[in-house]
Structure formats: structure tokens, C-alpha cells
Amino acid sequence: MMYCVKCRAKREGKDAQAVTMKNGKMATKAVCEVCGTTMFK
């Protein structure tokens, strides 16, 4: 479960993938199933 800022609710993300952020930390990037906004966790 990730928090979608646009929907203001916790949602499941689709097409989740592990990415490395600029500061070197790992994160999970996904797309909100309802509105299509990119979410990070």
C-alpha cells in the first residue's frame, strides 16, 4: 500500500518497480490504479 497524494488515500500501485533515488536510497515506484499518478514509497 502506497499513499497517493492526488487521491489523498492509501492505494495499491500497479507496475511497481524498484528504483534507486539520487541520494542512493532504494525506493518503490508505482502508478495509482485510480488516477494514474506516479507514487513512491
Beta strands, then each sheet from edge to edge (+ up, - down):
strand 1: 2-4
strand 2: 9-11
strand 3: 13-20
strand 4: 26-32
strand 5: 38-40
sheet 1: 1+ 2-
sheet 2: 3+ 4- 5+
end
